[in-house]
Amino acid sequence: QSVPELQARFHLVSWDPRGSGSSEPLTCAEVQPEVLRLTGPVDDVEDAEDQIAARAVIVDLCREEHGALIDHMSFRDHASDMDRVRQRLGVEQIHYVGYSGGTSLGQAYAGTYGESVGRMVLDSAMPAQGGARALLGYQAPAAAESLAAFDAWCARTDCGIEDARTAIEDVLRHASAGTLRGEQLKPPLSWTDAAYALIALQYSPTANDYLVEALRRGRQGDGQLLVGLSDAYLGSNQQRDVDPWHMVYQLTNCAGELGPTTAEDVVAAEQAYNAYTPLSPIYTTDHAWCAAIGEPLDPMVEPLTADSVDETILVLQSAVDFATPLSAAEQLAEELDARLVVYEGAGHIASMQSACMQQHLLDYLIDGVVPEEGARCVP
């Protein structure tokens, strides 16, 4: 909704990061769905080793098909690509708006090429350094907060579901048993497909009614409402191939790990996440990918600091966010001496949840107006 006003004042430029879209997409990702659909609970080191081995097959295939590109997918490489785009445009500085995973790319760019950055908006962000290990400390509590928020909404609206965790576990049991079916589902929906669908529904509170119905039907063995959500989350096409960006994300995230990942690390991550959410194996898969990829290729570029750029950075964040929790945004804002604006509601991508948040973004980008300290927007 902000695009028309921004187009009137700026040239809007985006790009396909290397390995995705039209930037020599990773064709090896075509087999990724088969591995994704093997994702499931990790009970011990043997389970973890099986998950790692399945992913290692894809990593080896990627190296065979794409050669050196696979070892040059780090944040440093993406930042270099971004600066080449800036140079080709012939501009000295760019303003940057990053959403979710795009905030990490923005942090990488500004940490290295800060003199080329004017205003910067990081919407739904967390500190970019540390890889999957760092994500654990932020996202696990956020997953529990999201379920608690859903339970509170259900209590207010008498939605018919008393405990979200129990309902999700019931649906996943059907998936594990091969009994999550539907009119158009042949074969039955897998555990992973069901889990990704349930994750997708937690990104926005506007999906609560749909989530209630999906859980209600899923507990009865009907998975028809979930299959389309799983495909949408993974960027699948009609052949159910996964968007190559998911592989790019894993390669980039794991390149920034601070050390090698082992099967024991995968088990520890599963146990830690499971204390917060029954969807823990979806989070644990990041660690399994890092173990399959091997030794980290290229830790994070120069960290972004308050001195990296001249302008005050604007951070936008929802109070309840399944993917990027408020605690992470608060830490990032403190580290960068940035201005944090909080939407006092729920949902991923804060500027899309509220006209008030959109206005802060526009005023900052167009006129350089930095919101007052402690600014908040109500639902």
C-alpha positions as CSV (number, residue, x, y, z in Angstrom):
1,Q,0.0,0.0,0.0
2,S,3.0,2.3,0.4
3,V,4.4,1.6,-3.0
4,P,2.5,4.3,-5.0
5,E,3.6,7.1,-2.7
6,L,7.2,5.8,-2.8
7,Q,7.2,5.5,-6.5
8,A,6.2,9.1,-6.8
9,R,9.5,10.1,-5.0
10,F,12.0,7.3,-5.7
11,H,13.1,4.8,-8.2
12,L,12.2,1.5,-6.5
13,V,14.8,-1.2,-7.2
14,S,14.7,-4.9,-6.2
15,W,16.8,-7.8,-7.2
16,D,16.9,-11.6,-7.1
17,P,19.7,-12.7,-4.8
18,R,22.2,-15.1,-6.4
19,G,20.8,-18.6,-6.6
20,S,17.1,-17.5,-6.8
21,G,14.6,-16.0,-9.3
22,S,16.4,-15.0,-12.5
23,S,19.8,-14.9,-10.9
24,E,20.9,-18.4,-12.0
25,P,18.4,-20.2,-9.8
26,L,19.7,-23.3,-8.0
27,T,18.2,-26.2,-10.0
28,C,19.4,-28.6,-7.4
29,A,16.6,-27.2,-5.2
30,E,14.2,-29.2,-7.4
31,V,14.8,-32.2,-5.3
32,Q,14.5,-30.3,-2.0
33,P,10.8,-31.1,-1.6
34,E,11.6,-34.8,-1.1
35,V,14.0,-34.0,1.8
36,L,11.7,-31.4,3.3
37,R,8.9,-34.0,3.4
38,L,11.3,-36.2,5.4
39,T,11.5,-33.7,8.2
40,G,10.0,-34.9,11.4
41,P,10.7,-35.3,15.1
42,V,14.3,-35.9,16.1
43,D,14.4,-38.2,19.1
44,D,18.1,-39.1,19.2
45,V,21.4,-38.7,17.4
46,E,20.5,-41.5,14.9
47,D,17.4,-39.5,13.8
48,A,19.6,-36.4,13.5
49,E,22.2,-38.2,11.4
50,D,19.4,-39.5,9.1
51,Q,18.2,-35.9,8.6
52,I,21.7,-34.6,8.0
53,A,22.5,-37.4,5.5
54,A,19.3,-36.7,3.5
55,R,20.3,-33.0,3.2
56,A,23.9,-33.8,2.4
57,V,22.7,-35.5,-0.8
58,I,21.2,-32.2,-2.0
59,V,24.3,-30.2,-0.9
60,D,26.5,-32.5,-3.0
61,L,24.1,-32.3,-5.9
62,C,24.2,-28.5,-5.7
63,R,28.0,-28.5,-5.8
64,E,28.0,-30.8,-8.8
65,E,25.5,-28.6,-10.7
66,H,26.6,-25.1,-9.6
67,G,30.2,-25.5,-8.7
68,A,31.9,-22.6,-6.9
69,L,28.6,-20.7,-6.6
70,I,27.5,-22.9,-3.7
71,D,30.6,-21.8,-1.7
72,H,29.9,-18.1,-2.4
73,M,26.4,-17.6,-1.0
74,S,27.4,-15.8,2.2
75,F,26.1,-12.4,3.4
76,R,29.4,-11.0,2.2
77,D,28.6,-12.2,-1.3
78,H,25.1,-10.8,-1.3
79,A,26.3,-7.5,0.0
80,S,28.8,-7.3,-2.8
81,D,26.1,-8.0,-5.3
82,M,24.0,-5.2,-3.9
83,D,26.8,-2.7,-4.2
84,R,27.4,-3.7,-7.8
85,V,23.7,-2.9,-8.5
86,R,24.2,0.5,-6.8
87,Q,27.3,1.2,-8.9
88,R,25.5,0.2,-12.1
89,L,22.6,2.6,-11.2
90,G,25.2,5.4,-10.9
91,V,24.1,6.6,-7.5
92,E,26.3,7.4,-4.5
93,Q,23.7,6.4,-1.9
94,I,20.6,4.2,-1.7
95,H,17.8,4.1,0.8
96,Y,17.1,0.5,1.9
97,V,13.9,-1.1,3.1
98,G,14.2,-4.7,4.3
99,Y,11.5,-7.0,5.4
100,S,12.0,-10.2,7.5
101,G,15.0,-12.1,6.0
102,G,15.7,-8.9,3.9
103,T,16.7,-7.1,7.1
104,S,19.7,-9.4,7.5
105,L,20.8,-8.6,3.9
106,G,20.5,-5.0,4.7
107,Q,22.5,-5.3,7.9
108,A,25.2,-7.1,5.9
109,Y,25.3,-4.4,3.3
110,A,25.3,-1.4,5.6
111,G,28.0,-3.0,7.8
112,T,30.4,-3.1,4.8
113,Y,29.2,-0.3,2.6
114,G,27.8,2.1,5.2
115,E,28.9,5.2,3.3
116,S,26.6,4.1,0.5
117,V,23.5,3.9,2.7
118,G,21.1,6.8,3.3
119,R,18.0,6.0,5.2
120,M,17.4,2.4,6.3
121,V,14.2,0.6,7.4
122,L,14.4,-2.8,9.0
123,D,10.9,-4.2,9.4
124,S,10.5,-7.4,11.4
125,A,14.2,-7.8,12.2
126,M,16.7,-9.5,14.4
127,P,20.5,-9.3,14.8
128,A,22.0,-10.9,11.7
129,Q,25.1,-12.5,13.2
130,G,25.3,-15.9,14.6
131,G,23.3,-18.1,12.2
132,A,20.9,-20.8,13.3
133,R,22.3,-20.9,16.8
134,A,21.4,-17.2,17.4
135,L,17.9,-17.8,16.0
136,L,17.2,-20.4,18.6
137,G,17.3,-17.9,21.5
138,Y,14.9,-15.6,19.8
139,Q,12.4,-17.8,17.9
140,A,11.7,-20.5,20.4
141,P,10.2,-18.1,23.0
142,A,8.4,-16.3,20.1
143,A,6.7,-19.6,19.0
144,A,5.4,-20.0,22.5
145,E,4.2,-16.4,22.6
146,S,2.3,-16.9,19.4
147,L,0.5,-20.0,20.7
148,A,-0.4,-18.1,23.9
149,A,-1.7,-15.2,21.9
150,F,-3.9,-17.6,19.8
151,D,-5.2,-19.3,23.0
152,A,-6.0,-15.9,24.5
153,W,-7.9,-15.0,21.3
154,C,-9.8,-18.3,21.4
155,A,-10.8,-17.7,25.0
156,R,-12.2,-14.2,24.1
157,T,-14.0,-15.4,21.0
158,D,-15.0,-18.9,22.3
159,C,-13.4,-20.4,19.2
160,G,-13.9,-24.0,20.4
161,I,-10.2,-24.9,20.8
162,E,-9.0,-24.9,24.4
163,D,-5.3,-25.5,23.9
164,A,-3.5,-24.8,20.6
165,R,-0.5,-27.0,21.4
166,T,-2.8,-30.0,22.0
167,A,-4.8,-29.4,18.8
168,I,-1.6,-29.1,16.7
169,E,-0.2,-32.3,18.2
170,D,-3.4,-34.1,17.3
171,V,-3.2,-33.0,13.7
172,L,0.5,-33.9,13.5
173,R,-0.3,-37.4,14.9
174,H,-2.7,-37.9,12.0
175,A,0.0,-36.8,9.6
176,S,2.6,-39.2,11.1
177,A,0.1,-42.0,10.9
178,G,-0.7,-41.3,7.2
179,T,-4.3,-40.6,8.0
180,L,-4.4,-36.8,7.2
181,R,-6.4,-37.0,4.0
182,G,-8.7,-34.9,1.7
183,E,-10.6,-35.1,-1.5
184,Q,-7.6,-34.0,-3.6
185,L,-4.8,-35.5,-1.4
186,K,-3.1,-38.5,-2.9
187,P,-1.0,-39.5,-1.0
188,P,-2.1,-38.3,2.4
189,L,-0.5,-35.0,3.7
190,S,2.9,-35.6,5.2
191,W,4.0,-34.5,8.7
192,T,6.2,-31.8,7.2
193,D,3.4,-30.4,4.9
194,A,1.0,-30.2,7.8
195,A,3.6,-28.5,10.0
196,Y,4.5,-25.9,7.4
197,A,0.9,-25.1,6.8
198,L,0.3,-24.6,10.5
199,I,3.3,-22.4,10.7
200,A,2.1,-20.3,7.8
201,L,-1.2,-19.7,9.6
202,Q,0.6,-18.2,12.6
203,Y,2.2,-15.4,10.7
204,S,-0.9,-13.2,10.9
205,P,-3.8,-12.9,13.4
206,T,-6.2,-12.4,10.5
207,A,-5.7,-16.1,9.8
208,N,-7.0,-17.2,13.2
209,D,-10.5,-18.1,12.0
210,Y,-8.9,-20.2,9.2
211,L,-6.5,-21.8,11.7
212,V,-9.4,-22.8,13.9
213,E,-11.2,-24.5,11.0
214,A,-8.0,-26.2,9.8
215,L,-7.3,-27.5,13.3
216,R,-10.9,-28.7,13.8
217,R,-10.9,-30.6,10.5
218,G,-7.3,-31.8,10.9
219,R,-8.1,-33.4,14.2
220,Q,-10.8,-35.4,12.3
221,G,-8.2,-36.5,9.7
222,D,-9.2,-34.0,7.0
223,G,-6.1,-32.1,5.7
224,Q,-7.6,-30.4,2.7
225,L,-7.4,-26.9,4.1
226,L,-3.7,-27.4,4.9
227,V,-2.2,-28.5,1.6
228,G,-2.5,-25.2,-0.2
229,L,-1.0,-23.4,2.7
230,S,2.1,-25.6,2.8
231,D,2.7,-25.1,-0.9
232,A,2.3,-21.3,-0.5
233,Y,4.7,-21.2,2.4
234,L,7.4,-23.1,0.5
235,G,6.7,-21.2,-2.8
236,S,5.8,-24.5,-4.5
237,N,4.5,-24.5,-8.1
238,Q,1.9,-27.0,-9.5
239,Q,4.6,-29.7,-9.6
240,R,5.2,-28.9,-5.9
241,D,8.8,-27.9,-6.6
242,V,10.1,-25.6,-3.8
243,D,11.2,-22.0,-4.5
244,P,15.1,-22.0,-4.8
245,W,15.1,-19.2,-2.3
246,H,14.7,-21.7,0.5
247,M,18.0,-23.4,-0.5
248,V,19.7,-20.0,-0.8
249,Y,18.5,-19.1,2.7
250,Q,20.0,-22.3,4.1
251,L,23.3,-21.8,2.4
252,T,23.5,-18.1,3.4
253,N,22.4,-18.6,7.0
254,C,24.8,-21.6,7.5
255,A,27.7,-19.7,6.0
256,G,27.5,-17.3,8.9
257,E,27.6,-19.9,11.6
258,L,30.2,-19.4,14.2
259,G,31.3,-23.0,14.1
260,P,30.5,-26.4,12.7
261,T,27.2,-28.1,13.5
262,T,27.0,-31.7,14.7
263,A,24.2,-34.3,15.1
264,E,24.4,-33.6,18.8
265,D,23.7,-29.9,18.1
266,V,20.6,-30.9,16.1
267,V,19.2,-33.1,19.0
268,A,19.9,-30.3,21.5
269,A,18.1,-27.8,19.3
270,E,15.1,-30.1,18.9
271,Q,14.9,-30.5,22.7
272,A,15.1,-26.8,23.3
273,Y,12.5,-25.9,20.7
274,N,10.1,-28.6,21.7
275,A,9.8,-27.0,25.1
276,Y,8.1,-24.1,23.4
277,T,6.3,-25.6,20.3
278,P,5.2,-28.9,18.9
279,L,6.4,-27.7,15.5
280,S,10.0,-27.8,16.8
281,P,11.3,-30.1,13.9
282,I,10.7,-27.3,11.4
283,Y,13.0,-25.1,13.4
284,T,15.5,-27.9,13.9
285,T,15.9,-28.4,10.2
286,D,18.0,-25.2,10.0
287,H,20.6,-26.9,12.2
288,A,20.4,-30.1,10.1
289,W,21.1,-28.1,7.0
290,C,24.1,-26.5,8.6
291,A,25.5,-29.9,9.6
292,A,25.0,-31.2,6.1
293,I,26.7,-28.1,4.5
294,G,29.7,-28.6,6.7
295,E,32.3,-26.1,7.9
296,P,30.9,-22.5,7.8
297,L,32.2,-20.8,4.7
298,D,32.3,-17.2,5.5
299,P,31.1,-15.7,8.8
300,M,29.2,-12.4,8.8
301,V,30.8,-9.4,7.2
302,E,31.7,-6.3,9.3
303,P,28.9,-6.1,11.9
304,L,26.5,-3.2,11.5
305,T,26.9,-0.6,14.3
306,A,25.5,2.8,15.1
307,D,28.5,4.4,13.5
308,S,28.2,2.5,10.2
309,V,25.7,4.9,8.6
310,D,25.0,8.6,9.0
311,E,21.2,8.4,9.3
312,T,19.2,7.0,12.3
313,I,18.0,3.6,11.3
314,L,14.3,2.9,11.7
315,V,13.2,-0.5,13.1
316,L,9.5,-1.5,12.9
317,Q,8.2,-4.5,14.9
318,S,5.0,-6.1,16.0
319,A,4.6,-6.9,19.7
320,V,3.7,-10.5,18.9
321,D,5.5,-12.0,15.9
322,F,5.9,-15.7,15.3
323,A,9.0,-15.3,13.1
324,T,10.9,-12.3,14.4
325,P,10.1,-11.6,18.1
326,L,10.0,-8.2,19.7
327,S,12.9,-9.0,22.0
328,A,15.2,-9.4,19.0
329,A,14.1,-6.1,17.5
330,E,14.7,-4.4,20.9
331,Q,18.2,-5.8,21.1
332,L,18.9,-4.8,17.5
333,A,17.6,-1.3,18.0
334,E,19.7,-0.9,21.2
335,E,22.9,-2.1,19.4
336,L,22.4,0.3,16.5
337,D,21.1,3.2,18.5
338,A,18.1,2.9,16.1
339,R,14.6,4.2,16.5
340,L,12.1,1.4,17.3
341,V,8.4,1.7,16.6
342,V,6.2,-1.0,18.0
343,Y,2.8,-2.1,16.7
344,E,0.9,-3.2,19.8
345,G,-0.7,-6.1,18.0
346,A,0.3,-9.4,16.3
347,G,1.6,-10.3,12.8
348,H,4.7,-10.6,10.8
349,I,5.8,-7.5,8.8
350,A,4.7,-4.7,11.1
351,S,4.2,-2.0,8.4
352,M,1.6,-4.3,6.7
353,Q,-0.4,-4.6,9.9
354,S,-1.3,-0.9,10.5
355,A,-1.8,2.3,8.6
356,C,0.0,4.0,11.5
357,M,3.1,1.9,11.0
358,Q,3.0,2.5,7.2
359,Q,2.8,6.3,7.8
360,H,5.9,6.1,10.0
361,L,7.7,4.3,7.2
362,L,6.6,6.9,4.6
363,D,7.4,9.9,6.7
364,Y,10.9,8.6,7.4
365,L,11.8,7.6,3.9
366,I,10.2,10.6,2.1
367,D,10.9,13.4,4.5
368,G,13.5,12.0,6.9
369,V,11.2,12.3,9.9
370,V,12.4,10.1,12.7
371,P,9.6,9.0,15.0
372,E,9.6,10.1,18.6
373,E,11.4,7.7,21.0
374,G,8.9,5.1,22.4
375,A,6.5,5.6,19.5
376,R,3.8,2.9,19.3
377,C,0.8,2.1,17.1
378,V,-2.3,0.5,18.3
379,P,-4.4,-2.1,16.4
